[in-house]
């Protein structure tokens, strides 16, 4: 693994570059994959896991921290801006084209969770990207607007927008930017169950917890997220191929299916039996078939 730095909209991003075990300097340029982390995650978590596994299968891979998050630059910390997140993918791809070991005509992207939506827009609008895959991919705007299971009270997003508007005025008057919490307590997780428990288990225990992860994004993220809808440009990707991987038991499967329905051929929706949204982050019995499918897809299309 090699730490690297590159710029995105003037901000310096931090990434980890992974090489195949048998890679030697001077080898012929080869295919490469950019791997994006989930909303609130960092490159050392599930993005790093998939980057390592795909590198072991012969690809050069780059897992990176989005702007404002992890070890990358940007203030306020934890800011989630879909436009910037999309640009981060494009900048990561552009960075790979500068490496002599990478074939600039054989670069793909993999987006996990919220990065699934960001990578979809990046691929739709950047022809340097030759193939797109997602794992537990979601449109973060729809998640916030409708909830993880498409059953959220419409008043919830309106309350979020009220908070964002109030914060905008408060900061104009010199107050510190407000934040909101992405984490719940163990007691709350047990009471809520489902995807809420899974999120707590991954991000709040030793399974996936990392000191650089975002726990309290600024309220200014909310109105930007609420106006984002990635599947609206999915049709622009064709004829480049799309592979969307999701757990057959995932509460967010409807979000992946929406992206699939709005994409044009060639496309594939691959459901992994027994898997949920978060089990695809780390559970070997679900990560393994995902990596096998991703390897086949990228080998065929890069």
JOQUI-V951568 format. One record per backbone hydrogen bond with DSSP energy under -1.0 kcal/mol. CO is the residue of the C=O (numbers start at 1). NH is the residue of the N-H. Records with the same first field share a line. If there is no record, write none. Layout:
CO->NH + NH
This chain:
2->17
4->15
6->13
8->11
11->8
12->73
13->6
14->65
15->4
16->63
17->2
18->61
20->23
24->27
30->103
31->60
32->108
33->62
34->110
35->64
36->112
38->41
40->214
42->45
45->49
46->50
47->51
48->52
49->53
50->54
51->55
52->56
54->59
55->58
60->33
61->18
62->35
63->16
66->69
68->78
69->72
73->68
76->79
81->85
82->86
83->87
84->88
85->89
86->90
87->91
88->92
89->93
90->94
91->95
92->96
93->97
95->98
96->99
99->102
101->30
103->106
106->32
107->130
108->34
109->133
110->36
111->135
112->115
113->116 + 138
114->118
115->119
116->120
117->121
118->122
119->123
120->124
121->125
126->129
131->109
132->243
133->111
134->245
135->113
138->117
139->143
140->144
141->145
142->146
143->147
146->152
147->150
153->156
154->158
155->159
156->160
157->161
158->162
159->163
160->164
161->165
162->166
163->167
164->168
165->169
166->170
167->171
168->172
169->173
170->175
171->174
178->219
185->189
186->190
187->191
188->192
189->193
193->196 + 197
194->198
195->199
196->200
197->201
198->202
199->203
200->204
202->208
205->209
210->213
215->182
217->180
218->221
219->222
221->225
222->226
225->228
229->232
230->233
231->234
233->236
234->237
237->240
241->132
242->268
243->134
244->270
245->136
246->272
247->250
250->253
252->255 + 256
253->257
254->258
255->259
256->260
257->261
258->262
260->263
266->242
268->244
270->246
272->248 + 275
275->249
276->280
278->281
279->283
283->286 + 287
284->288
286->290
287->291
288->292
289->293
290->294
291->295
292->296
293->297
294->298
295->299
296->300
297->301
298->302
